[in-house]
Amino acid sequence: MEVLHKSEDGLAGRCLVQIVNHGGKLLVIWVPRTKEYRAERKRRIWCARIAFEKRREGEIWGKLEWVNEVLTVTKSYKFLSSLFITI
């Protein structure tokens, strides 16, 4: 999936996104495309874990539990799929 995002420097861009169910929580994995994206030799893969709770009157709230850069790969990588494994 490709989505629009707004970076910290205020520039709008696109990023590749994968979404995975992680024990009832949502894992969002993405590769941000900054203005230097094409010139960089490496890609940084980020991940966030979001927990949800149902509140009064059917509202659903999300809480960002964790976010970090998880992997740096070469520019020629291919994002094929994502899979959650418990060890």
N, C-alpha and C positions, 0 to 999 in steps of 0.2 A: 504494500500500500504506500502511496506517496501522499504526503500532506503538506500544507503550507504552515510555516512557523515564523515567528518573529524572534530574532536573536537578541542577545544582550545589547548589542550595539545599535539596535533598532532596525536592522536590515531585514526585509522580508525575504524568504527563500523557501526552498523545498527540502524535505528530508525523507529518507526511506524509513519505513516503520514496520515492525512486526509486533503483534500482540499475542500474548500467551497466557492461559489460565494457570495460575500458580497456587494451587490449594485454595481456590476461592478468591484469591487476590489477583490483580491484574499486573502482569509484567509487560512493560512497554520497552521495546528495544529499537534504537534508532541511530542513524548516522547523520549528524547535522551537516548541512552544506553551507559553509561560510563563504564569504566572498573570495577567500583563498583556496577554496575546495579544489578547483581544477589544477592549481599550481602545486599543491601539496603532494608529496610522494606517499603519504600514509593516510589511512582513514581511521578515525576514532569512533568506536562503537560504544554507545551509552545505554544504560538500563535504569529503569525506575520501577519500584514496586508500589502499587497503590491498593490500599484496603478500602472496602466500601461498607457502609452501614446504613440501614433503613431507619429513618426517623419518622416523627409524627407526620400524619397526612400523606404518607407515601413518598416523602422526599428521600432521595438517595444522596449521601454525602461521601466524598472520597477523601482519604487521608494519605498524603505522600509519605511513605515510611522510609524510603531509601532511594537515592539517585547517585550514580557515579559513572565514570568512564570505566568500562570493563575490559576492553581489548583494543589494541592498536594493530592494524593489519596493513599489508601493502596496498597500493592503489589499485592493483589488478584483482582484488578479491571479488567474489560473487556471493551475494546474500541469497542462499537457496531456500532455507527454511529455518524454523526455530523449533526446539523441542525442550520440554521440561523433564528433568530426571531427578528423582530423589535417591540419595545414596545412604 
